[in-house]
Amino acid sequence: MRNDSTRLLDIVFATAGLVCLSPLFAGIAVWIKLSSRGPIFYWQNRVGINNRDFKLCKFRTMYVNADKKCPLTVGAWDDRITRTGAFLRRYKLDELPQLWNVLKGEMSLVGPRPELRKYVELYTTDQKAVLQVKPGITDTASIQFRNENELLATAPEPEQFYIQHILPAKLKLNQHYIVNKSSTLYLKIIFSTIQSVWKQ
């Protein structure tokens, strides 16, 4: 699928999503403000296309400065996550503001999930191929590892388990997507993501 075709789909879907979901955005914003102190949105540096950093936007789901302890969340209930945040995470509603990143051209709806710089620095030369495309809101790895937090909760050293086992598996799936990228696969992943969230 050509980049210009991908971009057109991204603009159409992101614009429609931001407009249609604006009442939901407003309701979530009020809920976040009423449930805990802190900003509505959470901005974090992630690595995007061509190995360039950008600011990824999410609804805030954790207490302020909770991410300083560890960038990964572990288990079904991490005590750094607010009650509102737990609900938003379960149904992936915290990811919706990334439609703005898509509209700005920093992300695509479908593509490798953008990682933190500290993890990207561990990529092999072959794995860095995922940085040749725009990162996405969803991908095959997000669907297959939707229970990632539970997997990390069983590991004695969660971050090491992520680096040694989960991250390489995700990157392998992302490399497969890049090689086989097409409009059909793009739409298939979007619908599979919707189905996955619906089953939560």
Secondary structure per residue as TSV (DSSP state, phi and psi in degrees):
chain	resnum	aa	ss	phi	psi
A	1	M	-	360.0	128.8
A	2	R	-	-71.2	151.3
A	3	N	H	-59.8	-37.4
A	4	D	H	-66.6	-34.9
A	5	S	H	-67.1	-41.6
A	6	T	H	-61.2	-44.1
A	7	R	H	-63.7	-38.6
A	8	L	H	-63.9	-44.7
A	9	L	H	-62.0	-42.1
A	10	D	H	-60.6	-45.2
A	11	I	H	-63.8	-44.4
A	12	V	H	-62.8	-50.8
A	13	F	H	-68.1	-41.2
A	14	A	H	-67.0	-42.5
A	15	T	H	-64.3	-46.7
A	16	A	H	-61.6	-41.2
A	17	G	H	-64.6	-45.3
A	18	L	H	-64.1	-38.1
A	19	V	H	-72.2	-51.3
A	20	C	H	-68.3	-32.5
A	21	L	T	-94.3	3.8
A	22	S	H	-56.4	-39.5
A	23	P	H	-63.0	-38.6
A	24	L	H	-64.8	-42.1
A	25	F	H	-57.0	-45.0
A	26	A	H	-62.8	-43.6
A	27	G	H	-64.3	-42.1
A	28	I	H	-64.8	-40.2
A	29	A	H	-60.0	-45.1
A	30	V	H	-63.9	-43.1
A	31	W	H	-61.0	-43.2
A	32	I	H	-63.5	-44.8
A	33	K	H	-65.2	-35.2
A	34	L	H	-78.6	-23.2
A	35	S	H	-91.4	-25.1
A	36	S	S	-161.4	158.1
A	37	R	S	-75.4	144.7
A	38	G	S	129.9	176.1
A	39	P	-	-72.8	164.0
A	40	I	S	-75.4	-42.6
A	41	F	E	-103.2	152.4
A	42	Y	E	-119.7	120.8
A	43	W	E	-108.8	133.0
A	44	Q	E	-139.9	139.1
A	45	N	E	-69.4	126.1
A	46	R	E	-130.6	164.5
A	47	V	E	-98.1	126.5
A	48	G	-	-111.9	-155.4
A	49	I	G	-60.3	143.0
A	50	N	G	60.8	27.6
A	51	N	G	64.4	29.6
A	52	R	-	-103.6	138.4
A	53	D	E	-75.0	148.2
A	54	F	E	-148.0	166.6
A	55	K	E	-94.0	109.6
A	56	L	E	-85.3	137.9
A	57	C	E	-111.1	132.3
A	58	K	E	-137.1	164.0
A	59	F	E	-73.0	139.2
A	60	R	-	-68.8	128.9
A	61	T	-	-120.7	-4.1
A	62	M	B	-121.3	162.8
A	63	Y	-	-66.8	151.8
A	64	V	T	-56.2	133.2
A	65	N	T	69.6	8.9
A	66	A	G	-65.9	-25.7
A	67	D	G	-73.0	-10.1
A	68	K	G	-69.0	-26.4
A	69	K	T	-69.9	-49.0
A	70	C	-	-162.7	137.0
A	71	P	S	-73.1	-16.3
A	72	L	S	-96.9	146.0
A	73	T	-	-102.2	141.6
A	74	V	-	-125.7	131.1
A	75	G	S	83.3	168.7
A	76	A	S	-66.4	-27.0
A	77	W	-	-138.0	95.6
A	78	D	-	-85.6	127.4
A	79	D	T	-67.5	-5.7
A	80	R	T	-84.7	-11.3
A	81	I	B	-91.3	133.3
A	82	T	-	-71.7	164.0
A	83	R	H	-63.7	-40.2
A	84	T	H	-62.8	-43.0
A	85	G	H	-61.4	-37.6
A	86	A	H	-61.3	-41.2
A	87	F	H	-66.6	-45.9
A	88	L	H	-61.4	-40.8
A	89	R	H	-67.4	-40.0
A	90	R	H	-57.8	-41.0
A	91	Y	T	-103.4	14.8
A	92	K	T	60.5	21.4
A	93	L	G	-71.0	-24.1
A	94	D	G	-66.3	-19.2
A	95	E	G	-83.8	-14.4
A	96	L	T	-57.8	-36.7
A	97	P	T	-59.8	-14.7
A	98	Q	H	-69.1	-9.3
A	99	L	H	-59.1	-30.2
A	100	W	H	-67.9	-40.8
A	101	N	H	-61.1	-37.3
A	102	V	H	-66.2	-46.1
A	103	L	H	-62.3	-35.0
A	104	K	H	-74.1	-13.1
A	105	G	T	90.3	7.5
A	106	E	S	-82.5	-24.8
A	107	M	-	-136.8	170.3
A	108	S	E	-119.4	164.4
A	109	L	E	-63.8	-39.5
A	110	V	E	-120.9	130.6
A	111	G	S	166.1	170.9
A	112	P	-	-56.6	131.8
A	113	R	-	-61.3	133.6
A	114	P	-	-71.3	135.7
A	115	E	-	-101.9	167.4
A	116	L	-	-72.7	151.8
A	117	R	H	-56.2	-38.4
A	118	K	H	-61.5	-31.1
A	119	Y	H	-85.4	-33.8
A	120	V	H	-63.5	-33.2
A	121	E	T	-63.8	-14.8
A	122	L	T	-93.1	-5.7
A	123	Y	-	-63.2	145.0
A	124	T	-	-79.0	172.7
A	125	T	T	-59.6	-43.3
A	126	D	T	-65.1	-39.8
A	127	Q	G	-67.5	-26.2
A	128	K	G	-67.5	-7.0
A	129	A	G	-61.6	-25.9
A	130	V	G	-68.1	-15.7
A	131	L	G	-84.7	1.8
A	132	Q	G	-86.0	-8.0
A	133	V	S	-124.6	163.0
A	134	K	-	-67.6	140.7
A	135	P	-	-68.8	160.5
A	136	G	E	-124.2	166.6
A	137	I	E	-72.4	-34.4
A	138	T	E	-140.5	159.9
A	139	D	-	-159.8	176.8
A	140	T	H	-60.5	-37.5
A	141	A	H	-63.8	-36.7
A	142	S	H	-63.7	-35.6
A	143	I	H	-73.9	-47.3
A	144	Q	H	-70.5	-27.4
A	145	F	T	-110.7	36.8
A	146	R	T	-66.0	-19.5
A	147	N	T	-100.9	28.3
A	148	E	H	-55.5	-42.6
A	149	N	H	-60.6	-37.7
A	150	E	H	-69.6	-37.3
A	151	L	H	-63.1	-42.7
A	152	L	H	-66.2	-31.8
A	153	A	H	-65.9	-23.4
A	154	T	T	-88.3	-7.9
A	155	A	S	-91.6	136.4
A	156	P	S	-60.3	-38.5
A	157	E	S	-123.7	88.4
A	158	P	H	-54.0	-45.0
A	159	E	H	-67.2	-40.5
A	160	Q	H	-65.9	-37.2
A	161	F	H	-64.0	-40.2
A	162	Y	I	-62.7	-47.1
A	163	I	I	-66.9	-40.6
A	164	Q	I	-85.9	-26.5
A	165	H	I	-121.4	-53.9
A	166	I	I	-72.7	-48.2
A	167	L	H	-58.4	-48.0
A	168	P	H	-60.5	-37.6
A	169	A	H	-66.1	-40.7
A	170	K	H	-63.1	-45.0
A	171	L	H	-64.7	-35.1
A	172	K	H	-63.9	-42.3
A	173	L	H	-65.5	-39.0
A	174	N	H	-67.6	-38.5
A	175	Q	H	-64.0	-36.8
A	176	H	H	-64.9	-40.2
A	177	Y	H	-63.3	-44.0
A	178	I	H	-60.8	-43.0
A	179	V	H	-67.3	-36.1
A	180	N	T	-106.6	17.5
A	181	K	-	-59.4	131.6
A	182	S	-	-157.9	166.1
A	183	S	H	-63.5	-34.9
A	184	T	H	-65.5	-45.4
A	185	L	H	-66.4	-39.1
A	186	Y	H	-54.7	-51.9
A	187	L	H	-69.8	-36.1
A	188	K	H	-61.4	-42.0
A	189	I	H	-67.5	-38.4
A	190	I	H	-61.5	-47.9
A	191	F	H	-67.5	-36.1
A	192	S	H	-65.9	-36.3
A	193	T	H	-64.7	-44.3
A	194	I	H	-60.3	-44.8
A	195	Q	H	-62.6	-40.7
A	196	S	H	-63.9	-42.7
A	197	V	H	-68.7	-38.6
A	198	W	H	-61.8	-31.2
A	199	K	T	-81.2	-6.0
A	200	Q	-	-63.7	360.0
